[in-house]
Amino acid sequence: MKRSIAVLVLLLTVSCVATPAETEVIRFGLIADTHAHDVDSPLEGKWMSRTEERLTTFITAMNAWAPSFIIELGDFVNGWVVLGAEPGDPARIPDILAWANALYNQFDGPAYHVIGNHDVYNLDKPQYLEILGMDATSYSFDVGGYHFVVLDVQVAEDGSDLAHTYTGVAGFVTEAGLDWLRADLAATQMPTIVCVHQPLDDFIEEWGRATVSNQDELQQLFVSDGDVIAVFQGHEHDNIHNVIEGIHYVTFEAMVDQDTPPTWAQITLDPVSQTIVIEGFGVQESYSLSYSIDEE
């Protein structure tokens, strides 16, 4: 009898010991809105011909810091929209995207992409995927004890993919996309960070709608899942932080030169202290955020 009790105590003790993945601190680098191009957009104040210098600065810093991975939050290439200058032949945009990706891939580790509206101004999604060597525009991956979801919102409300269009500032997730997202979130109990281009906590008064039309449904899905701790997003070229029902929504500043220094974030996730530390460089703000998730 005593032996049985001892074995039970041992099993309970072992089951309560955290695994290395559950206690591992994770670090990653993040940029948003690179807008790679070979000409500038003076009416927008975007100096895009400095892409190589800025990406090289970021990649050099990342290789020195040695994070688990890097990720960019969309609008990696600018596309044909150049205001105040002749944009040139749009046929060269795929080559500009491939050139920028070659710079980005000089990072010594996994390098992830989020699709943005500018990325589909001159391309369709199959072209985008082929150039970047990707299999899908919505996908997920795990690092240590954390789950990351990359979400494609470059979809029209009729369910068609946005492509070769200037109207790519709209955003939407189809029912099929929501089904995939529900299944992906349900398959893990890890703390989860969603990475998306257009913000999911934004409402544009002059449009009379959200930047992503069904953002309310997405927000409620994150809450009901119980494991989503943050949503990381770009598009606005600004530092914004909101908390909605306990979930952090962080919009990151742009990498593209707008009379600004090279700008990025170094992010540290600590599962023991349940913190998200964002160290900003350039004009990126720094944040120290706490989270909690339901352990049941």
C-alpha positions in Angstrom: 0.0 0.0 0.0 2.8 2.4 0.9 4.5 1.6 -2.3 1.4 2.4 -4.3 1.0 5.8 -2.6 4.7 6.6 -3.3 4.3 5.7 -7.0 1.1 7.9 -7.2 3.0 10.9 -5.5 5.9 10.4 -7.9 3.5 10.4 -11.0 1.8 13.5 -9.8 5.1 15.2 -9.2 6.4 14.4 -12.6 3.2 15.5 -14.3 3.5 18.9 -12.6 7.1 19.5 -13.7 7.3 22.0 -16.6 8.9 20.8 -19.7 11.9 22.7 -21.1 9.7 24.1 -24.0 7.2 25.4 -21.4 9.9 27.4 -19.6 12.1 28.4 -22.6 12.5 32.2 -23.3 11.9 32.9 -27.0 13.4 35.8 -28.9 12.5 37.0 -32.4 13.0 40.0 -34.6 10.2 41.9 -36.3 9.8 44.5 -39.0 6.7 45.9 -40.7 6.1 47.8 -44.0 9.5 47.7 -45.7 8.0 48.9 -49.1 11.0 47.7 -51.1 11.3 49.7 -54.4 14.0 51.3 -56.6 12.3 54.7 -56.7 10.8 57.0 -54.0 7.3 58.3 -53.4 7.8 62.0 -52.5 4.1 62.9 -52.1 3.9 60.1 -49.4 7.2 60.9 -47.9 8.4 57.3 -48.5 12.1 57.0 -49.5 12.0 53.4 -50.7 15.3 53.4 -52.7 17.1 52.9 -49.4 15.7 49.4 -48.9 19.1 47.6 -49.2 20.7 49.8 -46.5 17.8 49.4 -44.1 17.3 45.6 -44.5 21.0 45.0 -44.2 21.1 47.0 -41.0 18.3 44.9 -39.6 19.7 41.6 -40.7 23.2 42.4 -39.4 21.6 43.3 -36.0 19.6 40.1 -36.0 22.6 37.8 -36.8 24.4 39.4 -33.9 21.4 39.0 -31.5 20.7 35.5 -32.7 17.0 35.2 -32.2 15.0 32.0 -32.9 13.5 33.6 -36.1 12.5 36.9 -37.8 9.2 37.9 -39.3 8.0 40.8 -41.4 4.4 42.0 -41.2 3.6 42.7 -44.8 4.0 45.3 -47.5 7.4 43.9 -48.1 7.4 45.2 -51.6 5.8 48.5 -52.5 4.2 47.6 -55.8 3.3 50.1 -58.5 1.9 52.9 -56.3 4.5 55.7 -56.3 3.0 59.2 -55.8 5.0 62.2 -57.1 7.3 60.2 -59.3 7.2 58.0 -62.3 6.8 54.4 -60.9 8.3 52.7 -64.0 7.5 49.4 -65.6 5.4 47.3 -63.2 6.8 44.2 -64.8 9.9 44.6 -62.6 8.1 44.4 -59.3 8.5 40.6 -59.0 12.3 41.0 -59.4 12.3 43.7 -56.7 10.4 41.4 -54.3 12.9 38.6 -55.1 15.8 40.9 -54.5 14.5 42.1 -51.2 13.8 38.6 -50.1 17.4 37.6 -50.9 18.6 40.4 -48.5 16.1 39.2 -45.9 17.2 35.6 -46.2 20.7 36.5 -45.2 19.4 36.0 -41.6 20.9 32.8 -40.2 17.6 31.2 -39.3 14.0 30.9 -40.2 12.6 34.1 -41.8 8.8 34.4 -42.1 6.5 36.6 -44.2 3.0 38.1 -43.7 1.2 39.1 -46.9 0.2 42.8 -47.1 -2.0 44.8 -49.4 0.9 46.4 -51.3 2.3 42.9 -51.9 -0.6 42.1 -54.2 -0.7 45.4 -56.2 1.3 43.8 -59.0 1.1 40.2 -58.1 -1.4 37.5 -57.4 -0.9 35.1 -54.5 0.6 32.2 -56.5 3.3 34.6 -57.8 3.9 35.9 -54.3 4.2 32.4 -52.9 6.5 31.2 -55.7 8.9 34.2 -55.4 9.2 33.9 -51.6 9.3 30.1 -51.6 6.2 29.7 -49.4 3.4 27.1 -49.5 0.5 29.2 -48.1 -0.3 32.8 -47.1 -2.1 31.7 -43.9 0.0 29.2 -41.8 1.2 28.6 -38.3 4.3 27.3 -36.5 5.6 26.6 -33.0 8.7 27.9 -31.3 9.5 26.6 -27.8 6.3 26.8 -25.9 4.6 29.4 -28.1 2.3 29.1 -31.1 2.4 31.7 -34.0 -0.4 32.2 -36.5 0.2 34.1 -39.7 -3.1 35.3 -41.1 -3.9 36.4 -44.7 -6.6 39.1 -44.8 -6.0 40.1 -48.5 -9.4 38.9 -49.5 -12.5 40.8 -50.8 -15.8 40.5 -49.1 -17.1 38.3 -51.9 -14.4 35.8 -51.0 -12.1 36.4 -54.0 -8.4 37.0 -53.4 -7.1 40.5 -53.8 -4.6 40.6 -56.6 -3.3 43.2 -59.1 -5.4 45.8 -57.4 -5.1 49.3 -55.8 -8.0 48.5 -53.5 -6.0 46.1 -51.4 -6.4 48.2 -48.3 -9.6 46.3 -47.7 -9.3 43.2 -45.5 -11.5 40.1 -44.9 -11.4 36.5 -43.7 -13.7 34.1 -45.5 -15.7 31.4 -43.7 -13.2 28.8 -45.0 -10.4 31.0 -43.6 -12.2 31.2 -40.2 -12.7 27.4 -40.2 -9.0 26.9 -40.7 -8.2 29.5 -38.0 -10.6 27.9 -35.5 -9.1 24.4 -36.2 -5.6 25.7 -35.9 -6.2 27.5 -32.6 -8.2 24.5 -31.2 -5.2 22.2 -31.9 -2.9 23.9 -29.4 -3.0 25.1 -25.8 0.2 27.1 -26.2 0.2 30.9 -25.7 -0.5 32.2 -29.2 0.5 35.3 -31.1 -1.4 36.2 -34.3 0.6 38.1 -37.0 -1.4 40.0 -39.6 -0.9 43.0 -41.8 -4.0 45.2 -41.5 -4.9 45.9 -37.9 -7.7 44.0 -36.3 -8.6 46.7 -33.8 -9.1 49.6 -36.2 -12.1 51.5 -37.5 -11.8 54.1 -40.3 -14.4 56.8 -39.9 -14.4 58.0 -43.5 -14.9 54.5 -44.7 -17.5 53.7 -42.2 -16.0 50.3 -41.5 -13.1 48.5 -40.0 -9.8 48.0 -41.8 -10.6 44.3 -41.7 -14.4 44.0 -42.3 -15.0 41.1 -39.9 -12.5 42.0 -37.2 -15.2 41.7 -34.5 -15.7 38.0 -35.4 -11.9 37.5 -35.3 -11.6 39.3 -31.9 -14.3 37.1 -30.4 -12.7 34.0 -31.8 -9.4 34.9 -30.1 -11.2 35.5 -26.8 -13.2 32.3 -27.0 -10.1 30.3 -27.8 -8.4 31.5 -24.6 -4.8 31.0 -25.7 -4.3 34.1 -27.8 -2.2 36.6 -25.9 -1.3 39.1 -28.6 -2.0 40.3 -32.2 1.0 41.8 -34.0 0.1 44.0 -37.0 1.5 46.6 -39.4 -0.1 48.8 -42.2 -0.6 52.0 -40.2 3.1 53.1 -40.0 2.6 54.0 -36.4 3.1 52.8 -32.8 -0.3 51.8 -31.4 -1.1 49.5 -28.4 -4.6 48.5 -27.3 -5.8 45.8 -25.0 -9.2 44.2 -25.9 -10.6 41.6 -23.4 -7.1 40.9 -22.1 -5.4 40.5 -25.5 -2.7 42.9 -26.6 -3.1 44.4 -30.1 0.3 46.0 -31.1 0.7 47.9 -34.3 4.4 48.4 -35.3 6.1 51.3 -36.9 7.3 51.0 -40.5 10.8 50.0 -41.7 10.5 52.1 -44.8 12.4 55.5 -44.6 10.0 58.3 -43.9 12.8 60.6 -42.7 13.2 58.0 -40.0 16.1 55.7 -39.0 15.9 51.9 -39.7 13.2 50.7 -37.4 12.5 47.2 -36.0 11.6 45.4 -32.8 13.4 42.8 -30.7 10.8 40.7 -28.9 11.4 38.4 -25.9 8.7 36.1 -24.7 9.0 34.6 -21.2 6.5 31.9 -20.3 7.5 31.8 -16.6 6.9 35.5 -15.9 4.2 35.6 -18.7 5.7 38.7 -20.3 6.1 40.1 -23.8 9.0 42.5 -23.9 9.3 44.6 -27.1 12.5 46.5 -27.4 12.2 49.2 -30.1 14.9 50.5 -32.4 14.7 53.5 -34.6 11.2 55.0 -34.0 9.7 51.8 -32.8 8.3 52.2 -29.2 9.3 49.8 -26.5 6.7 47.9 -24.4 6.7 45.6 -21.4 3.4 43.6 -21.5 2.0 41.0 -19.2 -0.4 38.3 -20.2 -2.3 35.4 -18.6 -4.0 32.4 -20.1 -6.4 29.8 -18.8 -4.4 26.7 -17.7 -7.4 24.4 -17.8 
